[in-house]
Amino acid sequence: MHALRSIAVAATLMAAALSCLTSPALAGDKPTASAAQRAPIVIAHRGASGYVPEHTLAAYWLAIEQGADYVEPDLVMTKDGILVARHENAIAILNADGSVREATTDVAERPEFADRKTTKLIDGTPITGWFTEDFTLAELKTLRARERIPQLRSANTRFDNMFEVPTMEEVLQLVEQANLRRRQAAFADGGLKALKRVKPIGVYPETKHPSYFDGINLSMEEPLVRLLHRYGYRGRDAAVYIQSFEVANLKDLSRMTRLPLVQLISASGKPYDFVVSGDPRTYADLATAAGLKDIARYAQGVGANTSVMIPLSGGRLGTPTRFVADAHAAGLIVHGWTFRAENAFLPNEFDSSANPADLGDMAGQIKAFLDLGMDGFFTDHPHLGRLARDAFVTAPR
């Protein structure tokens, strides 16, 4: 019932959120059938997180309304072993002076949970704050979500304290309802023939800090696979990708399920399970032709930081690497992350002004990567990402 109540609230807010958009091209506006078949996918990064607080049912619902092909929940664990959607297991992080550095909930202002504040070593980094694994689901449900980067997304703060922390099951229920609505509309419009052409909205969960959660006896892989299988996600063609920055848990998942897996590759550092095991390889090693062939033994795709594909030079896009071509040669799909419309996140040539919070030319940035053959991309702004993708697909070649 939590999901149904939250969806109802989300629907009430959609008109206000959608009024911020400048183009009418939303989920009802489809590219041609031939274009849709070859279209790179638009992955709503934490939902429509450029418009409403991330990892809320409202953000996922709005992303679907804006035409995203997949919604992406980051997953962490509760004390009682439930998968919930948060950017990190730290739901409020404090600076050394006790001020709040980052928060995705109101927990720091809740006196009843003051004693849960603690310092933990998460993937080798000490963090002081509050953590999902110290709360039962019932306790987490009393908290309310907040905008994570209010300094850049001040408009999103008008939704602060309106939404709960959703479970992964609630996300799946929301997607299930949206897909049912899509199928019903198609059948009403064109009968069985139209129904067969309906492409389902997919889910793209990320397991966050799997080695850490394994170490505290809250393994993520088994409950995630059980949940996905229970909701009908089975086989290579299922509308789901499971992603991780670590390697060992993806290899474990490859032995539990045939669902598509995606190895995330950062522009620096190494997978934390390599740190734990003493494996000397880094993400740079995984990004080589040989490393990508090794990834293809257990995964079907790679999710790459944009700098892995096109490094920055002086703040601008530099010379593309061979990464996309090498990944495709290894039989892997390539999804890029993360495309955000604010000037603060764009390469300099796509900035619209000196104000970091203003929206720049994200479409121009996306096109540069789609020109390389990128198969899909994560974006905080699925509406703008959808427009950029459709423009790319329909452009004369």
N, C-alpha and C positions, 0 to 999 in steps of 0.2 A: 504493500500500500504506500510505502514511502515513495516509490517510483511514480505511481499514478498521481499522487498529490504534487510531486515536484514537476511532473510533466504539465499538469494543469497550470501551475504557476508560470512555468516557462512559456506556455502558449499565450498567456496573458501579456507577457513582456515582449513577445516577438514583434508586435506592431511597433513598439517604441524602438526596439533594436534595429529593425529593418528600415525604419525611417531615416537612419543615419546613412544609408547606402545611396549612391548616386545613380545607379543603373538599375533598370527593372529586370535584368537578365538573372533570374533565380532558377530554382530547381525545375520549374515547369518549362523552361526554355532549353530544348535539347538540340545538340548538333545533329546533323544528318546521321542516318544509321551507319553508313560507311565510315564517317568520321568518328563516330562513337567507338567502333570496333578497334580503331588504331589509336585512340586517344590515350595519352599518358594519364595516370590516375592522379586525382587531387586528394590528398590526405589531410584531413582537418587536425592540425597539431594541437592536441589537448582540447579539441572542439573548436568552435569559432572564438578562439581566445583573444583575438584582436578586438572583439566587440563586447564580450561579457567575460566575467571571471572564469579562468580555465578550470577544466575538470569538474564541471557542473553539468547536470542534465540539461540545463538551459543552453549551455555552450555546445553540447553535442547535438541537441535538437536544432539549434540555429544553423549549425554547420550543414546538417542534412537539408534544411530549407534553402541554404545558399548553394546547394548543388555539389557538395563534397561526395566523393566516391567511397571514402573510408573515414571513420572517426577513430582517433587515436587516444586511448586511455593509458596513462602511465600507472603501473600497478605496484602497490605496496601491501603489507599485511597488518592486520589488527592483532591484538593480544590473543583473541580467540580464533585466529586462523582464517579470517575472512579477507578476500582480496578487495581492496578499495582503490579508487582512482585519486591519486595525488601526484604532483610533480616529484616530490621526494617524501621519504618517511618522516622527515623533519617538517612539521606543519607550522612551526614558527621558529625562527632562528634569531638569536640575540647577539649583539655586539659585545665587546669586552666590558663596556660601561653599562650594560644591562638594557640598552635601547634595542628596539626591534629592527633587525636588518632586513628580514624578509618574512612574510607570513602569507599563507594561503588559507588560514582560518583565524577566528577570533580568540583562539585558546589563550594567548598571552594576557587577555583582559578578563579571563574567567577565573575568579578567586578560588572556586571549588577545585580547580586543577593546578593551582600554584605549586603544589608539592610534586607534580609530575615533571617539573623542569629539571633537566639533568644535562650532563655532558657525556657524549659518546664519541667513539672513534668509528666513523663511517667511511669505509674504503680508504682507511689510512689518514683521514682528515678529522681533527677534533671539532665537534659541533655542539654548541650549547643551545638548548631549546626544548621543544616538546616533540614527541615521536609517536607515530601511529601504533607501533607495537607495544606501547605502554597503555593503550586504551582498548577497551572492548568496543565492538561495533555500536552497542547501545550508547556508550559514552560519546563516541565520535559523532553519532547522529544528533547529539545536543549542540554540537558546534555549528558555526555557519561559515561559509566560504567567503573569501575576500580576494580582491584583485591583487595579483602578485607584484606587479610593477606599476603602482599608481603614479609614479613620477612621469611615466611616459603615456599611460593609459588612464588619465584622470576621468574620462567619461565613463569608464567601466566601473568606477567606484560607486556609481549610483545604484548598482546592483549588490553592493556589499551587504552581507548579513541576510540575504534573501534565500540562499540555497544551502542544502545539506551537502555533506561529503557522500558521493554516490558509491555504491558497491559495483563491482564488475557485473554482477548479475543484473542490477538495475540498468546498466548501460546496454546489456544484451537485450533486456526487455524493451527498452526504448527503441533500439534498432529493429527489433522484431515487429513492434507496432508500426514503425515507419515503413517497413517493407510490406506489411500487410496492407497498409493504406495505399502504397504505390501499386500493389497488385490489383486491389479492388478498383482503383481508378482506371488502370489499363484495361481490365476486363469490361468495365462499364463503357469504356470509350470504343474498344475494338474487339471485344470477345476473346476467344482462346488464342487467336493468332497474335493479337497485341500482348496478351499475357505471356506468351512464350518469349517475347522480345525484352521483357523487363529485366533489367540488370539490378541485382540487389545491392543495397548499401552494405559495405563491409566494415569489419572492426580490425584494428591494428594495434593490439596491446603490446606494451613494453614491460618486461620484468625488470624492476629496478633493484639494484643491489642484491642479486640472487645469492652470492657467496655469503654476504652478511646475514641474510635471513636464514640460509642453511645453518649458519653458525649458532643461531639462537633457536634452532628447532622449529622454524616456521617456513619450511620449504614451499616455494611458490609453484613449482612446475606441476606437481600432481593435482592440486585443486584447480589450476587453470585449465589443464587438459580435460579434467572431469566436467568442468562447467561448460567449456566449449562443445565437447561431444554431446552433453545433455541438451544443448540448444541447437543441435543439428549440424554443427560445423565439423565435417569429416572429409578427409581426402584432399588431394592436391588442388582440386578445383573449388574448394570452399572459399567463401568471401571473407577470408581472414589471413593475416600475416602475424606471426609472433616474432617480436624483435628483442634483441638484447645487445648491450655493449660487451658482455662477457661471452666466452666461448664454451666453457664446460657445460653450462646449463642448456645451451642450444644443442649440444651433442646429446645430452640427456633427453631433451625433448624429442630429438630425432628418433630415439628408440621407443618413445611413448606414443607418438602420433605421426600421421602422414600429413598433417597440416603444414602449409608453407612456413618456412623459417627465414628470418632475415638477420644477418650479422651487421650490427652497427659499427661504423668505423669513424673514429674521431680524427681530427687533424693533428693531434699530438697525444703523447702518453701511451698507455698500454691497457689491455683488459685487466680488471682487478684480480680476476682468478689467475692470470699469469703472474701477478705480483705475489700472490699467496703461494703458488706452486713453484716459483723460481724460474718460470719460463722466460728466457731472455728476449723473446719477440715483442715487438711493439705494434701499434696500429699501422705504422709506416710499412712494416714487414707484411702485414696482412693485406695491404693495398698493392703489393707488387703482383706481377702476373703469376708467380709461383704461389704466393699467399692466397690469391683469389681462387686458384685451382684447388687448393686445400680446403677453402671455405665451401666450395661446390660439393665436397664430400658429405657435408651435413646440412647445408642450407640451400635455399633456392634463390636467395637474393642478398644484396648488400644495401645498407642505408648509409650513405656517405655524407659527411660534412661537405659543404660546398667548396671549401678550400682544398679538399682532396681532389676535386675535379678541376677547379680553376683557382689556383692560389691568387691571393691579393698581392699587388705590387704597388707600393705607395698609396694604399687605400683604394685602388682601383683593380678591376679584374685584370689578371695577368695572362700568361700563356697556359692554355689547357694542357692537362697531363694526358697520359694514355689510359687513365683509370677506367673510363666508361668502356672503351674498346676492349681492354683486357678483361673486364668483368663479363662483357657479352661473349667474348671468346671462350670464357670458362663456363658459359651456359647460365650465368647469373643475371637477374634483372637488377636495375639500379634505381634506387629512390634517393633523392637528395634532401638534405635538411640544413637549416630551416629557413624558409622564405618568409620574411616579415616586412610589412609595408612601411614602417616608420623609418625616417632617415637615419636614426641611430643604428639601425641594423643593415642598411644598404651599402654596397660599394659606393664610393663617392660620386661616380659619374651618374648615378641614378637618384641622387638627392634632389629634393625640390626646393629646399631652403636651408638656412643655417639652424633652424629649429629642429632638434632631434626628435620631437614628438610629431612633427608634421609627416604626412604620408607622401612618399616619393614614388618613383617609377618601378614598383616591384615587378610589373609585367615585363619591363625591359630586362631585368635581371633574370627572370624565369626563362625568357626566350633564349638567352645566351646558353643556358644549360640544356634546354630542350634541343637546341641545335646540335649539341654533342651526342644526342641519342638517349638522354636520361628518360627513364620509363615512368616516372612519377615523382611527386615532391610533397613534402610536408610544408604546410603553411598555416600561420596564425590567422590569415585572412582568406578563408576559402571562397568567399564571393569574388574577390579580386583574382585569386588563383584560378578559379573556374573560368573567368573571362579571359585571362591570359592563355590558359590551356586551349580554350575553344578558338581563340584567335589564331593560335599557332596551328591547330589542326586544320582549320578551314582556309589558311593562307595558301595562295598559289605556290606550287613548287616548280 
